[in-house]
Amino acid sequence: MRREYFRSSSARLAEAALSVSPGAQFYRLSLGAQQLGYASTTIDTLVDSIRVVDVLVLDVPALGRLHRTEARSATTLDRGLQLRGLVSDVDGEASRFEARATPNPDGSLALTVRSRADSLATTVPAGSLELPSVWPLRLAFGRGLRTGRTATARLFDQFTLQVRQVTFRVAAESTLVVPDSADYDSTTMAWVANHFDTVRAFRLDGEPDGVRLWIDAQGRLVRASSPRGFGLERTAFELAYENFRRRDTLRLMQATAAPPIGEIVATSASAAGVRPDAHVASLRLRLGGGAPDGLDLAGGRQRLAGDTLSIATERSAVLVARYHLPNGDAAMRDDLLPAPLIESGDLRVAAQARRLAAGDRDPRRAVERLTHWVAGTIRDDTTGELSGAAGVLRRRRGDANDRVVLFVAMARALGVPARPVAGLLYARGRFYYHAWAEVYLGDWIAVDPTFDQVPADAAHVRLAIGRLARPLELVRLLGRLTLEVS
């Protein structure tokens, strides 16, 4: 009786995982009707382990050229679907690195990140971390796919090195039609589906980002969609890869060579060589292209009312801190701790921060000194070589993401709660990807260590907290979002 009915959940999961079947699934990545890339997940079952290989290729047209990101990860699991090891490679305009992760006994991940310019070793905090491609397997074989059930996961994205907590609610089971083979049509000079399968899948509604997943009984992803039109759909290899390879790239590049006024340009302000216009005290925008779910639009200086977003540069009264250094604000403990890339515990980073603060106990003056120093000292470098704060400090080169990582690390080392944010910079009548920081004084205050602004002006439109301005992240987050200055 004990063996049959009172086994631990890990024992039941290990037995169920024996039925994991090998094979490859291919996906079409799209934004509306336009294909932006493809992805694949391959499962290989070994004697005592399971190997999951994920591949992602994304081409984003902007400013007359294609901005490509290629990513590949290989995850090794034991037969209980517990992580043994992870190797991830990313080669993109804003990120180039190789990451390796192994589990620690306390549930955290020992993470090593290497690029041509730098290397760092850090720990991703414990808390039942899951990988996006492995978590559905664990959910399915752990009997979690039941209508009405709610499951919360802390997902570690191996391609962006970000941790986010998502709560999924299992909705009703659906029947989806999926192409499983294709023929080449010489008339249209493209591959077309010639056979379809029906797949039973459960829909999972995710909060707070509004993403929807459809998972089959084997824990394999069938479809995913975001509130603003970015989607992933299982299909035949030829439809995902060959049609993407044969597409008319020249037309795409020509169409984006001169983006219309008011357009969101899918590249960073640093890569485009764009600087802010004259100081913008306030900005009023009308949002379109889908629900704002999953975007950090409201809070602090940003006010959201219906589809209208109002941004006002912080006034001097808000810049007065409610605490003194070095004690910081205990209520903001999470924003004082080291994090991947944000090496606030590094002795060199902390020493440089203390030199710049010069013993000043006023957080505002310390923030101003850090901002001026980072903006004036770190030279422009848009090669995309990923660096932690210590590496940026040593190299004295980097893009907006690198400056933000260094600034946040130094602020935390002094006791100032700080966090990176990603969003859009409104300049020359268009919106460009950009990263800056927020520090907590009397409230969260926007600070731009790239363009030396304390506080940052209202041309900075915050979309995501705790992220950096990488196309791989923001193109999925933004989708078909439109902004109209009113």
C-alpha positions in Angstrom: 0.0 0.0 0.0 2.8 2.4 0.9 4.7 1.7 -2.3 1.6 2.1 -4.5 -0.4 4.9 -2.9 2.0 6.9 -0.7 5.0 7.4 -2.9 6.7 10.9 -3.0 5.9 13.2 -5.9 9.5 12.9 -7.1 9.2 9.1 -7.2 6.0 9.3 -9.2 7.5 11.8 -11.6 10.6 9.7 -12.1 8.4 6.7 -13.1 6.2 8.8 -15.4 9.2 10.4 -17.1 10.3 6.9 -18.3 7.6 7.4 -21.0 9.2 10.6 -22.4 9.6 9.9 -26.1 12.5 11.1 -28.2 11.9 13.3 -31.2 12.1 16.8 -32.6 9.4 19.6 -32.9 9.7 22.6 -35.2 8.1 26.0 -34.7 7.4 29.1 -36.7 8.0 32.4 -35.0 5.8 35.1 -36.3 4.5 38.6 -35.6 1.1 38.8 -37.2 1.5 37.3 -40.6 5.2 38.0 -40.9 7.6 35.2 -40.0 10.5 36.5 -37.9 12.3 33.2 -37.3 12.1 29.6 -36.4 12.8 27.4 -33.4 13.1 23.7 -32.6 13.1 21.5 -29.5 14.8 18.0 -29.7 14.5 15.4 -27.0 17.0 12.6 -26.9 16.5 9.8 -24.3 19.6 8.2 -23.0 20.1 5.3 -20.5 20.1 7.4 -17.4 19.3 10.9 -18.6 17.3 13.0 -21.0 18.9 15.6 -23.3 16.8 18.6 -24.5 18.3 20.8 -27.2 16.6 24.1 -28.0 17.4 26.2 -31.1 16.1 29.7 -31.9 16.8 32.0 -34.8 15.3 35.4 -35.0 15.6 38.0 -37.7 14.2 41.5 -37.0 14.3 44.0 -39.9 15.2 47.6 -38.8 16.9 50.6 -40.4 17.4 48.8 -43.7 19.0 45.6 -42.5 18.3 42.4 -40.6 19.3 42.1 -37.0 19.8 38.4 -36.4 20.0 36.5 -33.1 20.9 32.9 -33.0 20.6 30.9 -29.8 21.2 27.2 -28.9 21.0 25.4 -25.5 21.5 21.8 -24.5 20.0 20.8 -21.2 20.7 17.5 -19.4 18.1 16.0 -17.1 18.1 12.9 -15.0 15.3 10.5 -15.3 13.4 12.4 -12.6 13.5 15.5 -14.9 15.9 17.2 -12.5 18.5 19.5 -14.0 22.0 18.1 -14.3 23.6 20.7 -16.5 23.0 23.4 -19.1 25.1 24.9 -21.9 23.7 27.9 -23.8 25.2 29.9 -26.6 23.7 33.2 -27.8 25.0 35.2 -30.8 23.2 38.4 -31.4 23.6 42.1 -32.0 23.1 43.0 -28.3 24.3 39.8 -26.7 27.1 37.3 -27.4 28.0 34.8 -24.7 28.2 31.2 -23.7 26.6 30.2 -20.4 27.0 27.0 -18.3 24.8 26.2 -15.3 24.8 23.4 -12.8 22.5 22.9 -9.8 23.8 23.5 -6.2 22.5 21.4 -3.3 20.3 24.3 -2.1 18.4 24.6 -5.4 20.3 27.6 -6.8 22.2 27.5 -10.0 26.0 27.9 -10.3 26.2 30.0 -13.5 29.4 30.7 -15.5 29.1 33.2 -18.4 31.9 33.7 -21.0 32.3 36.1 -23.9 35.3 37.1 -25.9 35.7 40.2 -23.7 34.9 38.9 -20.2 33.9 36.0 -18.0 32.1 35.8 -14.7 30.8 33.2 -12.3 27.7 33.9 -10.2 24.8 32.2 -8.5 21.2 32.4 -9.5 19.2 32.4 -6.2 17.4 29.2 -5.2 13.6 28.9 -5.4 12.6 25.9 -7.6 14.0 27.3 -10.8 12.6 25.9 -14.0 13.7 26.1 -17.6 11.0 27.2 -20.1 11.3 24.1 -22.3 11.6 21.6 -19.4 8.8 23.0 -17.2 5.9 21.8 -19.4 7.4 18.2 -19.3 7.5 18.3 -15.5 3.9 19.7 -15.4 2.6 17.0 -17.8 4.3 14.0 -16.2 3.6 15.3 -12.7 -0.2 15.2 -13.4 -0.4 18.9 -13.4 -2.4 19.2 -16.7 -5.9 19.3 -15.1 -8.5 21.9 -16.0 -8.8 24.6 -13.3 -5.4 23.9 -11.7 -3.0 26.8 -11.0 0.7 26.4 -11.1 3.5 28.9 -10.4 6.9 28.6 -11.8 10.1 30.6 -11.5 11.4 30.4 -15.1 15.1 30.9 -15.8 15.5 31.9 -19.5 18.8 30.4 -20.7 18.9 32.8 -23.6 18.5 36.1 -21.7 19.8 35.0 -18.2 16.6 36.4 -16.7 14.5 34.9 -13.9 10.8 35.7 -13.9 7.9 34.3 -11.9 4.8 33.3 -13.9 1.5 31.8 -12.7 -0.4 29.6 -15.1 -4.0 28.6 -14.9 -4.9 25.4 -16.8 -7.9 26.1 -19.0 -10.1 23.6 -20.9 -8.5 21.1 -23.3 -8.6 22.0 -27.0 -8.1 20.3 -30.3 -5.5 22.0 -32.5 -4.7 21.2 -36.2 -0.9 21.0 -36.8 0.9 20.5 -40.2 3.2 17.5 -40.0 4.5 17.3 -43.5 4.9 19.5 -46.6 5.4 19.5 -50.3 7.2 22.0 -52.5 4.9 24.1 -54.7 6.7 25.1 -57.8 4.0 27.6 -58.7 4.4 29.7 -55.5 8.0 28.6 -55.0 7.3 27.8 -51.4 6.6 24.8 -49.2 3.0 24.1 -48.4 1.4 21.7 -45.9 0.0 18.5 -47.4 -0.9 16.6 -44.3 -2.3 17.6 -40.9 -2.6 16.1 -37.4 -5.1 16.9 -34.8 -3.5 17.4 -31.4 -5.2 17.5 -28.0 -3.7 20.2 -25.9 -4.4 22.1 -22.7 -4.4 25.9 -22.8 -2.4 27.6 -20.0 -3.1 31.3 -19.3 0.0 33.0 -17.8 0.1 36.0 -15.5 1.3 38.7 -15.2 2.6 38.8 -18.8 -0.6 37.5 -20.5 1.2 34.8 -22.5 -0.9 31.7 -23.5 0.6 28.3 -24.0 -0.9 25.1 -25.5 0.7 22.0 -24.1 0.0 18.4 -25.2 -0.2 15.4 -22.9 3.5 14.6 -23.5 4.5 18.1 -22.2 5.4 19.4 -25.6 4.6 22.9 -26.7 2.1 23.2 -29.5 1.4 26.9 -29.6 2.3 30.1 -27.7 1.0 33.6 -28.1 1.4 37.0 -26.5 -1.2 39.7 -26.1 0.4 41.8 -28.8 0.6 39.3 -31.6 4.0 37.6 -31.2 3.4 33.8 -31.7 5.1 30.5 -31.9 3.3 27.6 -33.7 4.4 23.9 -34.2 4.6 23.0 -37.8 6.6 20.9 -40.3 10.3 21.4 -40.7 10.1 22.8 -44.3 7.4 25.3 -43.3 9.4 26.5 -40.4 12.9 26.6 -41.8 12.9 26.3 -45.6 10.2 29.0 -46.2 12.0 31.3 -43.8 15.3 30.7 -45.6 13.8 31.5 -49.0 11.9 34.6 -48.0 12.4 38.0 -49.7 14.9 39.6 -47.4 15.6 42.5 -49.8 12.0 43.6 -49.6 12.0 43.5 -45.8 15.2 45.6 -45.6 13.9 48.2 -48.1 10.7 48.5 -46.2 12.5 49.4 -43.0 15.2 51.6 -44.4 13.3 54.8 -43.6 10.8 54.0 -40.8 7.8 56.4 -40.6 7.6 59.1 -37.9 6.2 57.6 -34.7 7.5 54.1 -35.6 9.0 51.7 -33.0 12.4 50.9 -34.5 13.5 47.4 -33.5 17.0 48.2 -32.6 18.7 49.9 -29.7 19.4 53.6 -29.5 23.1 52.8 -29.0 23.2 50.7 -32.2 21.4 53.3 -34.2 23.7 56.1 -32.9 20.7 58.0 -31.6 20.9 60.6 -28.7 18.0 62.2 -26.9 16.5 65.4 -28.2 16.2 68.5 -25.9 15.0 67.7 -22.4 11.4 66.4 -22.5 9.4 67.4 -19.4 6.3 65.4 -20.2 5.0 63.0 -22.8 1.5 61.7 -23.6 1.1 58.6 -25.6 -1.9 56.6 -27.0 -1.3 52.8 -27.0 -2.5 50.5 -29.7 -1.8 47.0 -31.0 -3.2 44.9 -28.2 -3.8 44.8 -24.4 -1.0 46.2 -22.2 -0.8 43.0 -20.2 2.7 42.1 -19.1 4.1 45.6 -19.6 5.3 47.6 -16.6 3.6 50.8 -17.7 2.0 52.1 -14.6 3.9 53.3 -11.5 6.1 56.1 -10.4 6.1 58.9 -13.0 4.1 56.9 -15.5 0.3 57.0 -15.3 -1.9 54.7 -17.4 -5.6 55.5 -18.0 -7.3 53.3 -20.5 -5.2 53.4 -23.6 -3.4 56.7 -22.7 0.0 56.7 -21.0 1.2 60.0 -19.4 4.9 60.4 -18.4 6.2 63.3 -16.4 9.8 63.9 -15.3 10.1 63.7 -11.5 10.1 66.9 -9.5 12.8 67.9 -7.1 10.6 67.0 -4.0 10.5 63.4 -5.0 14.3 63.2 -5.2 14.7 63.6 -1.4 15.6 60.2 0.1 13.9 58.8 3.2 17.1 57.1 4.4 20.8 57.7 4.7 23.7 55.8 3.5 25.2 53.2 4.0 22.1 51.6 5.7 19.8 51.8 2.7 16.1 51.0 2.9 15.5 47.5 4.4 12.1 47.3 2.7 13.9 47.2 -0.6 16.2 44.3 0.3 15.8 42.5 -3.1 17.0 45.5 -4.9 20.2 45.7 -2.8 21.4 42.1 -3.5 23.9 40.9 -6.1 22.3 39.3 -9.2 23.6 37.8 -12.5 25.7 40.4 -14.2 25.0 42.9 -11.4 28.0 42.1 -9.2 27.4 44.5 -6.4 29.5 42.3 -4.1 32.6 42.5 -6.2 35.4 44.3 -4.3 36.5 46.4 -7.2 32.9 47.6 -8.0 32.2 48.4 -4.3 35.6 50.2 -3.9 34.9 52.4 -7.0 31.4 53.2 -5.8 32.8 54.3 -2.4 35.5 56.5 -4.0 32.9 58.2 -6.1 30.5 58.7 -3.1 33.4 60.2 -1.1 31.6 59.4 2.2 28.4 61.4 1.3 25.4 60.0 3.1 22.9 61.6 0.9 21.6 59.0 -1.6 20.6 61.6 -4.2 24.1 63.2 -4.4 25.7 59.7 -4.5 23.4 58.7 -7.4 24.3 61.9 -9.3 28.0 61.2 -8.9 27.7 57.6 -10.1 25.6 58.7 -13.1 28.1 61.4 -14.1 31.0 59.1 -13.8 29.5 56.2 -15.7 28.3 58.5 -18.5 31.6 60.3 -18.8 34.0 57.3 -18.3 32.5 54.3 -20.2 33.2 54.6 -23.9 30.7 53.5 -26.5 31.0 49.8 -27.7 28.1 48.1 -29.5 29.8 44.8 -30.3 27.3 43.0 -28.0 30.0 41.2 -25.9 28.2 40.4 -22.7 29.9 41.7 -19.5 29.1 41.8 -15.8 29.6 45.0 -13.8 33.2 44.1 -12.9 34.0 43.5 -16.6 32.5 46.8 -17.7 34.5 48.5 -14.9 37.7 46.9 -16.1 37.2 47.4 -19.8 35.7 50.9 -19.5 33.7 50.2 -22.7 30.1 49.2 -23.3 26.6 50.0 -24.6 23.6 51.2 -22.7 23.0 47.7 -21.1 26.6 47.6 -19.9 26.4 51.1 -18.3 23.1 50.1 -16.6 24.6 46.9 -15.2 27.6 48.8 -13.8 25.6 51.7 -12.4 23.0 49.4 -10.7 25.8 47.3 -9.1 27.6 50.4 -7.8 24.4 51.9 -6.4 23.5 48.7 -4.6 27.1 48.4 -3.2 26.5 51.9 -1.6 23.2 50.9 -0.1 20.9 52.6 -2.7 18.1 50.3 -4.0 18.5 50.1 -7.8 17.1 48.1 -10.7 17.6 48.0 -14.4 14.6 48.8 -16.7 14.1 48.5 -20.4 11.8 50.4 -22.7 11.9 52.9 -25.5 13.6 56.2 -26.0 11.7 58.8 -28.0 14.1 60.7 -30.2 13.9 62.2 -33.7 10.2 61.5 -33.8 10.7 57.7 -33.4 11.0 55.2 -30.6 14.2 53.1 -30.1 15.0 50.3 -27.7 16.9 51.6 -24.6 17.9 50.6 -21.1 18.3 52.8 -18.1 18.0 52.4 -14.3 15.6 53.3 -11.5 16.8 54.1 -7.9 14.6 54.3 -4.9 14.8 57.6 -3.0 11.3 58.8 -1.9 9.9 56.8 -4.8 11.4 55.0 -7.8 13.3 57.5 -9.9 14.4 57.1 -13.5 18.2 57.6 -14.0 20.0 57.3 -17.4 23.8 56.6 -16.9 24.2 56.5 -20.7 23.0 60.0 -21.4 23.9 61.5 -18.0 20.4 62.4 -16.8 19.3 62.5 -13.2 16.4 62.2 -13.3 15.9 60.8 -16.8 13.5 62.9 -18.9 10.0 61.9 -20.0 11.3 60.7 -23.4 12.2 57.4 -21.6 9.1 55.1 -21.8 9.5 52.2 -19.3 8.1 48.9 -20.5 9.8 46.3 -18.4 11.4 46.2 -14.9 14.4 44.0 -14.3 15.3 43.5 -17.9 17.8 44.9 -20.4 17.2 46.3 -23.9 17.9 43.2 -25.9 16.0 42.7 -29.2 15.5 39.0 -28.3 13.5 40.1 -25.2 11.8 43.2 -26.4 10.5 42.1 -29.8 8.6 39.3 -28.0 7.4 41.6 -25.3 6.3 44.5 -27.6 4.8 42.5 -30.5 2.6 44.8 -32.5 2.5 47.6 -29.9 2.0 51.0 -31.4 2.6 54.4 -29.7 1.1 57.7 -30.9 2.3 60.9 -29.4 -0.7 63.0 -28.5 
